[in-house]
Amino acid sequence: MHHARQVAQTGFWAVARRLPRIVREAIGVAWATNRFDTVASLGLNIAAGVMTTFGLLATTSVLTKLFAAGPTPDRVRAALPALLLAAAAISARGGLTIAAGWAQARLIPQINYRVELRMFEATTAVDLAAFDDAGFAEEMDRARNRGLREAAAIVDGTVNLVTGVVGVLATAAAVTVIQPILLPCLLLAAVPQATTAVRMARRQYLNLLGRITRRRRMWMLANLMANRRSAVEVRTYQMRAYLLDEYRRMMRAETRADFDLVRAQTITRIFGASIAGLATFAVYAVLGSLLLAGWVALAAAATALLALQAAHASLSMAVFATNSLYEDALYYQDYLDFIDRARLRTSPAGGRSTTGFDTIELDGVSLSYPGTETPAVDEVSLSLHRGQVVALVGENGSGKTTLAKLVAGLYRPTSGVIRWDGTDTAELDRDGLAAHVAVMSQDWWRFPFTARQNVLIGRYDRAPHSSGPSVEDAARATAAHEMIIDLPYGYETLLDREFKDGQELSGGQWQRLVAARSIYRHAQLLVCDEPSAALDARAEHAMFQNLRRHPDRLVILITHRLANVRHADQIFVMRDGRLIQQGDHDQLMAQDGLYRELFDLQAAGYLAGPSSRAAAGPAS
Ligand SMILES: Nc1ncnc2c1ncn2[C@@H]1O[C@H](COP(=O)(O)OP(=O)(O)OP(=O)(O)O)[C@@H](O)[C@H]1O
């Protein structure tokens, strides 16, 4: 609301003072997008304005000749050259306006394209940690939903403003030649319109800002109610009435806010329109008095009326453009602010290049998520070596995933250092480091691509003969190959039922495919976060066969199925973000600690024979 208060305090003159900056910004955007179309949009409109002045002056000349004394044929003949001149000026103006409109219409899609690209260049480069920050997400929504379109809107508004102002100036020039006293009247008529427009824009902006949280909630609810992925749970938990009631409640509040806005704007509009009407009436009264006093000839007065009408149209255009420019610039500022904020949340490119690692060392590494008091990872120090398979174990929420993400470079530690062969990873080139890392994430995304693309995107830019498994070999390694060739179009099957001929995979089938992708990536560090959570016993066996020791690779395994970590070189046990035990399976089983407790609990489940089942009673 800090931003909103600032907007509320912006008066008419502050808006006017802001205009040059907005116009400069808009021309900058247009210029950077396409110079030719920018010059054409503005230049042709200015030329059209000059033609308006010529046309009006030629019209005065025509009327003067027609209203002169003498026989009508003579008067018409005398008026003919001026008439031809007026016709030529009006035709030229028409042609120039059409050409300017063409250039302006060409500019818009080019600007949209450029701005959207800039937005998604920013959202894809920003550090993962930014997405944990609620403020960032809200700014991103605002920039995406509205700000994104406003670059084109401010360019459009600027061209319209220039066109309107040039039109007013052109008619003002003609009016000055006819009768200078009419000029201040013309300007006076403009003030009420401008004030109304600015007030309305400011109100609307304030109103929207106050509603943004509710709107986000509605958008989220709307998504839950009309989404294939949530459809199952909405039905099984009979959430329909709950969601609809919540939506109705939000809608009622939204509608009330809409009504308030519309009422306030209508009052402003009535007030503004009345004053504008009075001002126009005053201008006509002045013109009539001048005519009666004999200060203006009838021909000049007639042209002045035409000029006033033309000026009114141009003025409306300029005021409307000012209105939308002021409003659009506010939203566009959201977009610019977001781009700036995203830049601040993006680690700089560059840094030392890396060919990978032999040893990764963590030295007192901690990480606190934004807005949380307790660190998710707390002062962890450990060493990892290429060629090893290590495991992170611990209860839910103990910090395993966070620690793995830190090692993978997805998060930067809040304190402490992570070193690759002695070099602080903060000094290494971000993309260079990421190239050596593959993460089989716990919350993977179902990319709506074909099966082949889903594996290939693991390293889509891999050179044809470089080392690493083929797509098929990677799929075989994770028990995904057979499943893929059974699909209707094999590897070319599109994996999204929302598209024609798309197919749906089961959770376990997806997990095999995701695993194939990270194997295909062929990286030195492979992080597997619950890689077998959705797998059947055979697929799980195949998967762990494949995650065995390999001299070129460090595997970090996170799993709650402790049978799978028995053969790990090192097992790190975490609790509340801290590393509480480490060693291999035998060493940890020899200690009386959390690992042995968790392992024994699971083992008991498998080893339970008929006698223990009987002892547990009929419910088991
Ligand atoms: N993006 C986030 N923003 C804020 N807090 C988070 C975020 N991700 C995790 N946390 C918190 O950090 C702590 C550690 O979470 P983490 O996911 O690392 O645990 P985990 O050991 O992998 O758990 P699990 O076994 O359930 O996967 C938890 O208290 C969790 O609530």
The ligand as a MOL file (V3000), in Angstrom:
LIG
                    3D

  0  0  0     0  0            999 V3000
M  V30 BEGIN CTAB
M  V30 COUNTS 31 33 0 0 0
M  V30 BEGIN ATOM
M  V30 1 N 10.8310 -23.2720 -0.0820 0
M  V30 2 C 10.7440 -23.2820 1.2400 0
M  V30 3 N 10.4240 -22.1610 1.9250 0
M  V30 4 C 10.3580 -22.1600 3.2650 0
M  V30 5 N 10.6220 -23.2330 4.0270 0
M  V30 6 C 10.9480 -24.3750 3.4120 0
M  V30 7 C 11.0250 -24.4640 1.9810 0
M  V30 8 N 11.3780 -25.7240 1.6430 0
M  V30 9 C 11.5130 -26.3870 2.8020 0
M  V30 10 N 11.2530 -25.5970 3.8600 0
M  V30 11 C 11.3370 -25.9490 5.2760 0
M  V30 12 O 12.6630 -26.3560 5.5420 0
M  V30 13 C 12.6990 -27.4900 6.3740 0
M  V30 14 C 13.4920 -28.6160 5.6980 0
M  V30 15 O 12.8040 -29.0250 4.5450 0
M  V30 16 P 13.3920 -30.1130 3.5370 0
M  V30 17 O 12.4830 -30.1880 2.3680 0
M  V30 18 O 14.8150 -29.8140 3.2730 0
M  V30 19 O 13.2710 -31.4250 4.4300 0
M  V30 20 P 13.4640 -32.9540 4.0320 0
M  V30 21 O 14.3410 -33.5500 5.0600 0
M  V30 22 O 13.8980 -33.1000 2.6250 0
M  V30 23 O 11.9840 -33.4970 4.2180 0
M  V30 24 P 11.2220 -34.7300 3.4950 0
M  V30 25 O 11.7880 -35.9930 4.0410 0
M  V30 26 O 9.8020 -34.5410 3.9530 0
M  V30 27 O 11.3880 -34.5690 2.0340 0
M  V30 28 C 11.2600 -27.8500 6.6640 0
M  V30 29 O 10.9400 -27.3380 7.9460 0
M  V30 30 C 10.4600 -27.1410 5.5980 0
M  V30 31 O 9.2260 -26.7200 6.1120 0
M  V30 END ATOM
M  V30 BEGIN BOND
M  V30 1 1 1 2
M  V30 2 1 2 3
M  V30 3 2 2 7
M  V30 4 2 3 4
M  V30 5 1 4 5
M  V30 6 2 5 6
M  V30 7 1 6 7
M  V30 8 1 6 10
M  V30 9 1 7 8
M  V30 10 2 8 9
M  V30 11 1 9 10
M  V30 12 1 10 11
M  V30 13 1 11 12
M  V30 14 1 11 30
M  V30 15 1 12 13
M  V30 16 1 13 14
M  V30 17 1 13 28
M  V30 18 1 14 15
M  V30 19 1 15 16
M  V30 20 2 16 17
M  V30 21 1 16 18
M  V30 22 1 16 19
M  V30 23 1 19 20
M  V30 24 2 20 21
M  V30 25 1 20 22
M  V30 26 1 20 23
M  V30 27 1 23 24
M  V30 28 2 24 25
M  V30 29 1 24 26
M  V30 30 1 24 27
M  V30 31 1 28 29
M  V30 32 1 28 30
M  V30 33 1 30 31
M  V30 END BOND
M  V30 END CTAB
M  END
